[in-house]
Amino acid sequence: MPLVTTTEMFKKAYDGGYAIGAFNVNNMEIVQAITEAAGELNSPIILQVSAGARKYANHTYLVKLVEAALIENPNIPIALHLDHGADFDICKSCIDGGFTSVMIDGSKYAFNENIELTKKVVEYAHAHGVVVEAELGKLAGIEDDVKVSAEDSSYTQPDEVEEFVTKTGVDSLAIAIGTSHGAYKFKPGTKPQLRFDILHEIEKRIPGFPIVLHGASSVPQEYVKIINANGGQLKDAIGVPEDQLREAARSAVCKINIDSDLRLGLTAGVREVMFKDPSIFDPRDYLKVGRANVKAVVAHKIKDVLGSENKA
């Protein structure tokens, strides 16, 4: 099966009351872990690449790793997606370079400027058989080159979504309802709560249209504890409660982005191995444990959060 777009994935997810996991990839071990879990659970997946990942691993290496994963997992739908494309040029590069989906993030611009930029990307992408995700509202937090302070973040305005979708022709829309990037999403002592009232109002405004949640890692505390017990310093790392993500997946949310949870699992495995035996210097000894953790994270998300098991 070749790489696919997200069009059919999202239609099935919307109608079926589940979401597709969009997992960020940076190296071979992460690609292996995600696709092995998805293959064993017969789940469609989105492998997404940030600008930072392209700089780190090189566009060609990442594409070829994903192509290898397709050979190893021929029976599950896999889309390759650009996460947080900052401008037209990076979106064009990914479209021309084999991606089946791109995100143009114009959320930092004024509404009309966001529309203009998004429409330009949509026109080029659609002409090349590629789908486009855009964003309205601003998520707080840090992810690679995306840095938004809490003061500068803002919820998506439901009264803007219909005009935005109509004028741009975009295929899916990322919204801001209380998620944020990174492992420090909420202050200690507070009760994390997504704005489902905003989500449901948006559903009414654009019925049947696929919605995306960024910054949706839950920051598993077992991995935080392992990291801190083995020399790490992740004080007060708090994520989005998984029951709220499951509720979102039952609604118009068809794509849920997960990155920090994978990083935590990988880092916990590496730290635990190297801390227990400082003499180890073979990368295979510690990366295989980190890889196993990432696979466990993805399997759990597919089965218990996204609801996408056996949906391939």
N, C-alpha and C positions, 0 to 999 in steps of 0.2 A: 504494500500500500504506500503510495507517495505521500508527501506532506499535504495536508488539507488546510482549507481556510476554516474559520470558526462558524461559518454561516449555518451549516447543518447541525453542528454541535449545539449552538445556542438555541436553535429552534426546538430541538429535542429536550434540552435542559429546561427551557421556559415551560414547555407543555408538561414536562415530567416532574416539575417541582424539585429540581436539584441544580447544582452548579458544577462547572468545570474548574478544576484546579489549574491555576497558572503559576508554575513553579520556576523561579529564576535559576538559571544555570551559569556556571563560571568555569567548570573544568570537567574532566572525564568522569571522575567519581560521582559528581552530582548528577550528571546526565544518566549514568548507569543506574544509580539508586532510584531516581524518579521513574525511569522507563521500566525497570524491572518490577517495581511495585505496581505500576499501572498495568503492565502486561499480565501479572499474576492475578490481578483483580478485575481484568477485562474492563478497564476504565479509559475513556478518552482523556487526553491531557493536552495542555498548552505548555510548551517550553519557551520561556521568555528570556530575552537577552537585554540587559541595560547597556547604556553607553559605556559605563565603567567596565562591564564584562567584555565588551568588544575591544576596549583598550588593553585590558589585561590578557585576554586569551587569544585575540585576533579573530576577526570575522570569519575567515576561511576555516580556521581550526574548529570553531564552534559549529559552523554549518556541517562540516564533515563528521563531527562527533554525533550530531543529530541524525545525519544520514546513516551512520553505523547503527544507531539505536533503532532506526526504522527496519533495518535488516534483521536485527535481533528480535524485534517485536512487530512482526508484519500484520498482526490482526487488530491492532488498536489505532484509532485515529489520533494523529499527532499534528498539531499546528506549531509553527515557529513564528514567534511574535517579538517585535521590538517594543521594549518597555520604556516609556517616557522619552520618546523622540523629541528632541528640543527644537528642531527646525526642519524645513523641507528637505534640506540636503541629506541629513542622516536617514530620513524616511526613504528618500529616493535610493540611497545607497543600499539599504536593506531590501527594498522592493526589487531592485536590479540584481541583488546578490542572493536571492533564493528564499527570502522570508515570505510567508503566506499571509501575514498580518502585521500591521504596524500601529503604534500609538503615536499620535501627534499631541503633545501636551502644550496647549496654548493657554492654560489656565492662569498663567502669570500676566496675560495681556487683558486689555479691556474687552468687553463682550464682543463688539463688532470686529475687533482685530483677531480675536480667537476664531470667529466665524470665517473670516477671510483666509487665515492660514490653514485652518482645517479643511476648508473647501478645496484649496489648492492641492493639498495632499490627497484628498479623496479622489479628485479628478484623475490624478496621475496613477494612484493605486488601482482604481477600478478599471482603468484602461489596460492594466497589466494583470488583472485577475486576483488582486490582493485586497483584503478588507482592512478597514480603518476603525480604530478606537480613538475617541477624543475625551476631554475632561472639562467639566464645569464645576466650579468651586475649587478651593485650595486646601489640600491636606497638610497638616503640620508634620514636622519630623524631617529626618535626613535619610536619603537613599542615593548613594553615589553623588552625582552633581545636583540632585534635587534637594534644596534646603529651604524650608519654610518655617518661620517661627510661629509659635502659638498665636501671637498677636496678629500676624498676617494671614492666618488661616481663615477660611470662611466656608459656611455650609452652601451647598448647591441651592439655588433659588428655583423652586418648581415652576414658577411662571416664566422662566427663561428656556426651559428644556425643549418645548415644542418648536419654538422658533429656531433654536439652535440646530435641532435634528433636521428640520425641514430645509433650512437654508444651506446646510453643509452636505447633506446626503450621507452622513456618517453611519457606520454599521452597528456600533455599540457606544455606550456612554459611561464613563467613569464619573461617579458622583462622590461628594463629600458629605457624610452623615455621622462623622465622629471617629472614623478610623484614622490612623496616622502611620507614617513610615518609621521604621526602626524598632528597637526593642524597648523603648521607653515611651509608651503611648499614653499612660495615665499616671497621675500622681498617687503615691501611696496613701491608703486610707479612703480613697474615693471609690465609688461604685461605677465601673465602666458601663456606659449605656449608649448604644447607637440610636440615632434619631429615626426610628421607624416611621414616625409621622411624616417626615420628609420623603422617605422612600415610597410610602404608599400614595402620597399625593403625586409624586412623579409617575408612578404606575398608572394613575388615572389620566394624567396628561398625555402619556405616550404608551397606550396599551399595546402589549405584545412586543415591546422593544427591549432588547437585552441590556441590562445594567451591569456595571462592573464595580467591584469594591477593591480599591488599592489599600495597602497598609493593613492587611487583615491577618497578620501573624498573631498567634495567641501566646507566644513566649512560654513554652512549656517549662514549668518550674523545676522539673527533675533534671533538665539539662543545665539550667541556671545554677542549681545546687552543685552539680558535678563540676562545672567550670570553676565556680568559686572555691570548691574544696581542693582544687588542683592548681591553685595559683592565680585564678582569674579574679576580676573585679567588676562584677555586674550588679551593683547595688540598685535595688528598686526597679528592676526591669519588669514591666507589666504589659500584657497584651490584651487583645480583644477576647472576651469570653466565647468559648466555642458554641455554647447554646444559642448565642445571638447570631453567630455566623450560620448555624444550621437554620435558624428562622429566616435569615436573609436568603439562603439558598432555596427556600420553598417559595419565595416571591419572584419578582422580576430579575433578581440578581442571578446572572448566568455564568459569571466569571469571578472567581475570588483569587486574589494575588497572595502568594505566600513566598517569602524570601527569608526573613529573619529566623523563622523556626528551623529552616534548613541549615543556616549558618550556625545556629546554636547547637544543633545535633552534631554537625561535623566537628565543631570546635571542642565540644564535650568529649568526643571520642579521642581526638588527638591529644588533648590535655591529660586525660585520664591515663592513657598508655604511656606518654612520655614522663609524666610525673611519677608513676609507679616504678618505671625502669629508665632512669636517665641515661643508661648506656645504649639505648635503642637509637639507631640512626638510619635504619632502612625505612623509607617513606611508606613502603607497602605495609609495614607492621602497624603503623598508626592510621594511615588513610583508610585501610579496610574496615577498621572499627568505626571511624567517622562515617564512612559510606553506609555501613549497616544502620547507623543511627538515622541518617537521612532517609533511607528506605523505610524504616519504621515510622518516621514522621509522615511521609507521604501516604503510606498504607493506612495509617490512622485517619488522616484527613479524608481520604477517598471513602472509607467505610463509614466513619462516624460523624463527619462534619459536612462534606460536600454531597454525599448521597449518590455518587456517580459509579459505584461498583456495579459491574455487569451492565453498563450502559453503552459499551462500545458497539 
